[in-house]
Amino acid sequence: MSWSETPILSGRHVTLRPLAAEDRDALVAATSDGRLWELFYSLAPGPDTIDLWLAYTFNERKQGRVQPFTVLDASGKVIGSTRYLRMNLANRRVEIGGTFYSKSVQRTGINTEAKLLLLTHAFETLGCVCVQLRTDWFNKQSQRAIERLGAKKDGVLRGQRIMPDGRVRDTVVYSILDHEWRGIKQNLNMMLARGEQR
């Protein structure tokens, strides 16, 4: 699998497949579960922004900067999206981001397994030396989720991004290095196993 082709990644609870234009309405339904676009720190698309979001995402994919995924639950229902971005083959680095899930599947094993699939592909197929994750300073739920994965905080990029509403965002940056992957993978598998035993 190359750095230019978006793979299909499947686990027991979730499947990540390449984002398609036909996912438009299902993605709006997914973000409507919790009205995710109303969270000021979120970039999740809503009914009024989905077309712009798709156009931007497909352009970024065409330029080779992202590999966007549609996230499906075990029944095949669209529950969100995620992506590789800031892909840098020369330095074997990627970022996992642009992630949103329907509210009803948040705080379940969905995100844990999705991250396990993405990280496994990044380290074991793409040969990455570093995988980065970023989130808004105000998105404390996302920060806790990233830290539960085992990623380490690199720091805060102050004034890193201007949000659609004009707010200047501070971005919290985390990373996982290739020599840390073995332990992170064991941790994620243990988290999934414990969740399945409940």
C-alpha positions in Angstrom: 0.0 0.0 0.0 1.4 3.4 -1.0 1.3 6.8 0.6 -1.0 7.9 -2.2 -3.8 5.4 -1.9 -6.3 5.5 0.9 -6.7 2.0 2.3 -9.6 0.2 3.8 -9.0 -0.6 7.4 -11.3 -3.0 9.2 -11.6 -4.2 12.8 -14.3 -5.9 14.9 -16.3 -2.7 15.7 -15.4 -0.2 13.0 -14.4 0.0 9.3 -12.5 3.0 7.8 -12.9 3.3 4.0 -12.1 6.0 1.5 -14.4 9.0 1.7 -16.8 9.2 -1.2 -19.1 12.0 -2.5 -22.0 9.6 -2.0 -21.4 9.8 1.8 -22.7 13.4 1.9 -26.1 12.8 3.4 -25.0 10.0 5.8 -22.3 12.3 7.1 -24.8 15.1 7.7 -27.0 12.5 9.6 -23.9 11.5 11.6 -23.1 15.1 12.7 -26.8 15.8 13.3 -26.5 13.2 16.1 -25.3 15.8 18.7 -25.4 18.8 16.3 -21.6 18.6 16.2 -21.2 21.6 14.0 -22.5 23.8 16.9 -19.4 23.0 19.0 -17.4 26.2 18.5 -14.1 24.2 18.6 -15.2 21.7 16.1 -14.8 21.7 12.3 -17.4 18.9 11.8 -19.6 19.8 8.8 -23.3 20.5 9.1 -26.1 20.8 6.6 -24.9 24.3 5.5 -21.2 23.4 5.3 -21.0 19.8 4.1 -20.6 20.7 0.4 -17.7 23.1 1.1 -16.2 20.6 3.5 -16.3 17.8 0.9 -14.9 20.1 -1.9 -12.0 21.1 0.3 -11.3 17.6 1.4 -11.4 16.2 -2.1 -9.1 18.9 -3.3 -6.6 18.2 -0.5 -6.8 14.5 -1.4 -6.1 15.3 -5.1 -3.1 17.3 -4.0 -1.8 14.3 -2.0 -2.0 16.1 1.3 -4.7 13.9 3.0 -6.2 10.5 3.0 -9.8 11.0 4.2 -11.9 8.1 5.6 -15.6 7.5 6.2 -16.0 5.7 9.5 -18.6 2.9 9.7 -19.8 1.0 12.7 -20.1 -2.8 12.7 -23.5 -2.7 11.1 -22.2 -0.6 8.2 -23.8 2.7 9.3 -21.8 5.9 8.7 -20.9 7.4 12.1 -18.2 9.9 11.2 -15.0 10.7 9.5 -11.2 10.8 10.1 -8.1 11.3 8.1 -4.4 11.2 7.7 -3.1 14.7 7.0 0.1 16.7 6.8 1.5 13.6 5.1 5.3 13.9 4.7 6.8 10.9 3.0 10.4 12.3 3.0 10.3 12.4 6.8 7.9 9.5 7.3 5.4 11.5 9.3 1.7 11.8 9.3 -1.0 13.4 11.5 -4.3 11.8 12.4 -7.0 14.4 12.6 -10.2 15.9 11.2 -12.0 13.3 13.3 -15.7 13.5 14.3 -18.1 10.9 15.5 -21.9 10.9 16.1 -22.5 11.7 19.7 -24.2 8.3 20.4 -20.9 6.5 19.7 -18.6 8.8 21.5 -17.0 7.3 24.6 -17.3 3.8 23.2 -14.6 1.5 21.7 -15.2 3.1 18.3 -12.4 5.7 18.6 -10.0 3.4 20.3 -10.3 0.8 17.5 -10.2 3.4 14.8 -7.0 4.9 16.2 -5.6 1.4 16.6 -6.2 0.7 12.9 -4.8 4.1 11.8 -1.7 3.8 13.9 -1.0 0.2 12.9 -1.2 1.2 9.3 1.0 4.3 9.8 3.7 2.5 11.7 3.6 -1.0 10.3 2.7 -0.4 6.6 3.8 3.2 5.9 6.9 2.9 8.1 6.3 6.2 9.9 8.7 7.4 12.5 6.2 9.8 14.0 2.4 10.2 14.1 1.1 13.5 15.3 -2.4 14.3 16.7 -3.7 17.9 17.3 -6.7 19.4 19.0 -8.2 22.7 20.0 -7.1 24.0 23.4 -10.8 24.1 24.4 -11.6 20.6 23.4 -10.8 18.9 26.7 -12.7 15.7 25.8 -10.4 15.3 22.7 -7.3 15.9 24.8 -8.3 13.3 27.3 -9.0 10.8 24.5 -5.6 11.4 22.9 -3.8 11.1 26.2 -5.7 7.8 26.9 -4.2 6.4 23.7 -0.7 7.0 25.2 0.4 9.9 23.0 2.7 12.4 24.6 2.0 16.2 24.6 4.6 18.1 22.6 3.2 21.5 23.5 0.8 24.2 22.5 1.0 26.2 19.2 -0.4 29.6 20.2 -2.5 31.4 17.7 -2.0 28.5 15.2 -5.3 28.7 13.3 -8.1 31.2 12.5 -11.4 29.3 12.9 -14.4 29.9 10.6 -16.0 32.2 13.2 -12.8 34.3 13.4 -11.6 33.0 16.7 -7.8 32.5 16.8 -7.2 28.9 18.0 -4.4 27.6 20.2 -3.6 24.0 19.2 -2.4 21.3 21.5 0.0 19.0 19.8 0.7 15.3 20.7 2.8 12.6 19.1 3.7 9.0 19.1 7.1 7.8 18.0 7.9 4.5 16.3 9.9 3.2 19.3 6.8 3.8 21.5 4.4 2.0 19.2 4.8 -1.4 20.7 3.6 -0.3 24.1 0.9 2.0 22.7 -0.4 -1.0 20.6 -0.5 -3.2 23.7 -2.4 -0.5 25.6 -5.0 0.0 22.9 -5.6 -3.7 22.6 -6.0 -4.0 26.4 -8.4 -1.1 26.4 -10.5 -2.8 23.6 -10.5 -6.1 25.4 -11.6 -4.6 28.7 -14.4 -2.7 26.9 -15.6 -5.9 25.3 -15.8 -7.7 28.6 -18.2 -5.2 30.1 
